[in-house]
Amino acid sequence: MWVMDPSCAVSFRNLVAAACGSFLLLVLFAAPAMAAPRSELWPRWSVHDPASNAVIDHADWTRLLRLYTRASDDGVVRFDYAGLAARDRAALDAYVARLAALPVSTLNRGEQQAYWINLYNALTVQVVLDHYPVSSILRIGISPGLFAVGPWGRKLVTIEGEEVSLDDIEHRILRPIWKDPRIHYAVNCASIGCPDLIDTAYTAARMETLLEANAVAYVNHPRGVAVRGGSVIASSIYDWFQEDFGGSVTGVLAHLRKYARPDLARELQHALDIDDYDYDWSLNDIAEQ
């Protein structure tokens, strides 16, 4: 029978712990790239009322966004998590609670789209604040499952009797119902690499204008796409969710050219491939700029 020397046992345990820690860290930062959720409809939320004239008031959310979002020198809009006043945290919580209490299934499609986008973004800010200070949303490990990362899988709110997560909103409601790649420019994951959390709430009346503006802004910022030495470097969003951008690299490039301003459009004109993808998971925090 082989018996390990106690001092060796301690060293072995330390080695295993270090290896496990390194593995978990690898999983933490690699998992979102390896296993982006697919678009799969949750039929429960396909119900709507085309005849509804109800309009949701998102003024409280717009007020908070205008108070606490700021464009930094690098062109990225950041949120002042540390500076949020207690009364405004209460206002955020009240806004989320008010949305959760609404009968969203009775709204028309336009109002529903604005509802879900605003709720997603408000919940994201809320969950970051619940765990602040934190360097990345990936480190908010509250999703169920051994290898789950971030907060996206946790049921955060109850709507019409159903518990709903951020993943549910994005991948089981917004993406499959609207089938619009510009959804990715609207929902914000509290990261530098993500499209900006803009300073106004989405509304049905302004949806098209805002989605188009967001697409132009992100594609023409280096974190969206950049051409360096003839190589095309794009956001990992276009890799993770390629199915939403035409289902191929060719489709992604066509999308990028559609929204590229003249200088970038010329650089992309003859591109046949995307050479690399990149994404910065650092928190979109004013305190970290």
C-alpha positions as CSV (number, residue, x, y, z in Angstrom):
1,M,0.0,0.0,0.0
2,W,1.4,3.4,-1.1
3,V,1.2,6.1,1.6
4,M,2.0,9.8,0.7
5,D,4.3,11.7,3.0
6,P,2.2,14.4,4.8
7,S,4.4,17.2,3.5
8,C,3.9,15.9,0.0
9,A,0.2,15.6,0.6
10,V,0.0,19.3,1.4
11,S,2.1,20.2,-1.6
12,F,-0.1,17.9,-3.8
13,R,-3.3,19.6,-2.5
14,N,-1.9,23.0,-3.1
15,L,-0.9,21.9,-6.6
16,V,-4.5,20.6,-7.3
17,A,-6.0,23.7,-5.8
18,A,-3.8,25.9,-8.0
19,A,-4.6,23.8,-11.1
20,C,-8.4,23.9,-10.4
21,G,-8.2,27.7,-9.8
22,S,-6.4,28.2,-13.1
23,F,-9.0,25.9,-14.9
24,L,-11.9,27.8,-13.4
25,L,-10.4,31.1,-14.4
26,L,-9.9,29.7,-17.9
27,V,-13.6,28.6,-18.0
28,L,-14.6,32.0,-16.6
29,F,-13.2,33.9,-19.5
30,A,-13.5,31.4,-22.3
31,A,-17.0,30.1,-21.7
32,P,-18.9,33.0,-23.2
33,A,-17.0,32.6,-26.4
34,M,-17.4,28.8,-26.5
35,A,-21.1,28.6,-25.7
36,A,-23.1,31.6,-26.7
37,P,-26.8,30.8,-26.3
38,R,-28.8,30.1,-29.4
39,S,-32.0,31.9,-30.3
40,E,-34.9,29.6,-29.1
41,L,-38.4,31.0,-28.7
42,W,-40.1,30.8,-25.4
43,P,-43.7,30.5,-26.8
44,R,-45.2,32.0,-23.7
45,W,-44.0,35.4,-24.7
46,S,-45.1,35.4,-28.3
47,V,-48.6,36.6,-27.2
48,H,-49.3,40.3,-28.1
49,D,-52.2,42.6,-29.0
50,P,-51.8,44.4,-32.3
51,A,-54.7,46.6,-31.5
52,S,-53.3,47.8,-28.2
53,N,-52.7,51.6,-27.9
54,A,-51.0,51.4,-24.5
55,V,-47.7,53.2,-24.2
56,I,-45.3,52.6,-21.4
57,D,-43.7,55.5,-19.7
58,H,-39.9,55.0,-19.5
59,A,-39.1,58.6,-18.4
60,D,-37.7,57.4,-15.0
61,W,-35.1,55.2,-16.8
62,T,-34.2,58.0,-19.2
63,R,-33.6,60.3,-16.2
64,L,-31.2,57.8,-14.6
65,L,-29.3,57.2,-17.8
66,R,-28.8,60.9,-18.4
67,L,-27.5,61.4,-14.9
68,Y,-25.1,58.4,-14.8
69,T,-23.9,57.6,-18.3
70,R,-20.9,59.5,-19.8
71,A,-18.9,59.2,-22.9
72,S,-15.2,58.7,-22.1
73,D,-12.2,59.9,-24.2
74,D,-12.0,56.5,-25.9
75,G,-15.6,56.9,-27.2
76,V,-17.0,54.3,-24.9
77,V,-20.1,55.2,-22.8
78,R,-19.6,54.3,-19.2
79,F,-21.9,54.2,-16.2
80,D,-21.1,55.8,-12.8
81,Y,-21.9,52.9,-10.6
82,A,-20.0,54.3,-7.6
83,G,-21.7,57.7,-7.9
84,L,-25.3,56.4,-7.9
85,A,-27.2,58.2,-5.1
86,A,-29.3,56.1,-2.8
87,R,-32.5,57.8,-3.9
88,D,-31.7,57.0,-7.5
89,R,-31.0,53.3,-6.6
90,A,-34.4,53.3,-5.1
91,A,-35.8,54.8,-8.3
92,L,-34.1,52.1,-10.4
93,D,-35.5,49.4,-8.2
94,A,-39.0,51.0,-8.4
95,Y,-38.7,51.2,-12.2
96,V,-37.8,47.5,-12.6
97,A,-40.6,46.6,-10.2
98,R,-43.1,48.7,-12.2
99,L,-42.1,47.0,-15.4
100,A,-42.3,43.6,-13.9
101,A,-45.9,44.3,-12.7
102,L,-47.1,45.3,-16.2
103,P,-49.2,42.9,-18.3
104,V,-46.7,42.8,-21.2
105,S,-48.6,40.2,-23.1
106,T,-51.4,42.8,-23.7
107,L,-49.1,45.2,-25.5
108,N,-48.4,45.6,-29.2
109,R,-45.1,44.4,-30.6
110,G,-43.5,47.8,-30.7
111,E,-44.2,48.5,-27.0
112,Q,-43.1,45.0,-26.1
113,Q,-39.7,45.4,-27.8
114,A,-39.0,48.6,-26.0
115,Y,-40.2,47.0,-22.7
116,W,-37.9,44.0,-23.0
117,I,-34.8,46.0,-24.0
118,N,-35.2,48.6,-21.3
119,L,-35.9,45.9,-18.7
120,Y,-32.8,44.0,-19.8
121,N,-30.6,47.0,-19.4
122,A,-32.1,48.2,-16.1
123,L,-31.7,44.6,-14.7
124,T,-28.1,44.5,-15.8
125,V,-27.3,47.8,-14.0
126,Q,-29.2,46.6,-11.0
127,V,-27.3,43.3,-10.8
128,V,-23.9,45.1,-11.1
129,L,-24.9,47.4,-8.3
130,D,-25.8,44.5,-6.2
131,H,-22.3,43.1,-6.4
132,Y,-20.3,46.4,-6.8
133,P,-17.4,46.9,-6.7
134,V,-16.5,44.3,-9.4
135,S,-14.0,44.4,-12.2
136,S,-16.2,42.5,-14.7
137,I,-19.7,41.2,-15.0
138,L,-18.2,37.8,-15.6
139,R,-17.2,37.7,-11.9
140,I,-20.8,38.0,-10.8
141,G,-21.1,34.2,-10.6
142,I,-24.8,33.8,-9.7
143,S,-26.0,31.8,-12.6
144,P,-27.0,28.2,-11.8
145,G,-24.7,25.4,-13.0
146,L,-21.1,24.3,-12.1
147,F,-19.5,25.9,-15.1
148,A,-21.9,28.9,-15.6
149,V,-20.4,32.3,-15.5
150,G,-21.9,35.8,-15.0
151,P,-25.5,36.6,-13.9
152,W,-27.3,35.8,-17.2
153,G,-28.8,32.5,-16.2
154,R,-30.2,33.6,-12.8
155,K,-33.9,34.2,-12.6
156,L,-34.0,37.9,-11.6
157,V,-37.6,39.0,-12.0
158,T,-41.1,37.5,-12.1
159,I,-43.4,38.7,-14.9
160,E,-46.9,37.5,-15.3
161,G,-46.1,34.7,-12.9
162,E,-43.0,33.5,-14.8
163,E,-39.5,33.8,-13.5
164,V,-37.3,35.4,-16.1
165,S,-33.5,35.7,-16.5
166,L,-31.4,38.0,-18.7
167,D,-30.7,35.0,-21.0
168,D,-34.5,34.5,-21.3
169,I,-35.0,38.1,-22.3
170,E,-32.3,38.2,-24.9
171,H,-32.2,34.7,-26.4
172,R,-35.7,33.4,-25.8
173,I,-37.7,36.6,-26.4
174,L,-35.9,39.4,-28.2
175,R,-33.8,37.5,-30.7
176,P,-36.4,34.9,-31.8
177,I,-39.4,37.2,-31.9
178,W,-37.9,40.2,-33.7
179,K,-35.1,38.4,-35.6
180,D,-33.2,41.7,-35.9
181,P,-29.3,41.6,-35.5
182,R,-29.5,45.2,-34.2
183,I,-30.9,43.8,-31.0
184,H,-27.2,43.2,-30.1
185,Y,-26.6,46.9,-30.3
186,A,-29.4,47.6,-27.8
187,V,-29.0,45.2,-25.0
188,N,-26.0,46.1,-22.8
189,C,-23.8,43.6,-20.9
190,A,-22.0,46.2,-18.7
191,S,-18.7,45.7,-20.5
192,I,-16.3,47.9,-22.5
193,G,-16.6,45.5,-25.5
194,C,-20.4,45.8,-25.6
195,P,-22.3,48.4,-27.6
196,D,-23.0,51.5,-25.5
197,L,-25.6,51.9,-22.8
198,I,-27.1,55.0,-24.4
199,D,-28.5,57.9,-22.4
200,T,-32.1,57.4,-23.3
201,A,-34.7,54.7,-22.9
202,Y,-36.0,52.8,-25.9
203,T,-39.5,53.6,-27.1
204,A,-41.6,52.1,-29.9
205,A,-41.7,55.5,-31.6
206,R,-37.9,55.9,-31.7
207,M,-36.9,52.2,-32.0
208,E,-35.8,52.3,-35.6
209,T,-33.9,55.5,-35.3
210,L,-32.0,54.3,-32.2
211,L,-31.2,50.9,-33.5
212,E,-29.8,52.4,-36.7
213,A,-27.7,54.9,-34.8
214,N,-26.4,52.3,-32.5
215,A,-25.4,50.1,-35.4
216,V,-23.4,52.9,-37.0
217,A,-21.8,53.9,-33.7
218,Y,-20.6,50.4,-32.8
219,V,-19.5,49.3,-36.3
220,N,-17.4,52.4,-36.7
221,H,-15.7,52.2,-33.3
222,P,-12.5,50.1,-33.1
223,R,-14.1,47.6,-30.6
224,G,-16.8,46.9,-33.3
225,V,-14.4,46.4,-36.2
226,A,-11.0,47.6,-37.2
227,V,-8.7,46.9,-40.1
228,R,-5.0,46.7,-39.1
229,G,-2.3,46.0,-41.6
230,G,-4.9,44.6,-44.0
231,S,-6.3,42.2,-41.3
232,V,-9.9,42.6,-40.2
233,I,-10.4,42.4,-36.4
234,A,-14.1,42.3,-35.3
235,S,-16.0,42.2,-32.1
236,S,-16.6,38.7,-30.8
237,I,-20.3,39.5,-30.9
238,Y,-20.1,38.8,-34.7
239,D,-18.6,35.4,-33.9
240,W,-20.8,34.3,-31.0
241,F,-24.0,35.4,-32.8
242,Q,-23.0,34.8,-36.4
243,E,-26.4,33.2,-37.0
244,D,-28.0,36.6,-36.5
245,F,-25.7,38.3,-39.0
246,G,-26.4,36.2,-42.0
247,G,-25.1,32.9,-40.7
248,S,-21.6,33.2,-42.2
249,V,-18.5,35.4,-42.3
250,T,-19.8,36.7,-45.6
251,G,-23.0,37.8,-44.0
252,V,-21.1,39.5,-41.2
253,L,-18.9,41.4,-43.6
254,A,-22.0,42.5,-45.6
255,H,-23.6,43.8,-42.3
256,L,-20.4,45.6,-41.4
257,R,-20.2,47.3,-44.9
258,K,-23.8,48.3,-44.6
259,Y,-23.1,50.4,-41.5
260,A,-19.5,51.4,-42.2
261,R,-18.7,55.1,-42.8
262,P,-16.7,55.9,-46.0
263,D,-13.2,55.3,-44.6
264,L,-14.0,52.0,-43.0
265,A,-16.1,50.9,-46.0
266,R,-13.1,51.4,-48.3
267,E,-11.0,49.2,-46.0
268,L,-13.6,46.5,-45.9
269,Q,-14.4,46.7,-49.6
270,H,-12.3,43.7,-50.7
271,A,-12.2,41.8,-47.4
272,L,-13.1,38.1,-47.7
273,D,-12.6,37.0,-44.2
274,I,-12.4,38.1,-40.6
275,D,-8.9,37.4,-39.3
276,D,-9.6,37.6,-35.6
277,Y,-12.2,38.5,-33.0
278,D,-11.8,40.4,-29.8
279,Y,-13.9,41.5,-26.8
280,D,-13.1,43.4,-23.6
281,W,-15.1,42.1,-20.6
282,S,-13.9,44.9,-18.3
283,L,-16.7,46.7,-16.5
284,N,-18.1,49.8,-18.3
285,D,-17.4,51.7,-15.1
286,I,-16.5,55.4,-15.0
287,A,-14.3,54.7,-12.0
288,E,-12.0,52.5,-14.1
289,Q,-11.4,54.8,-17.1
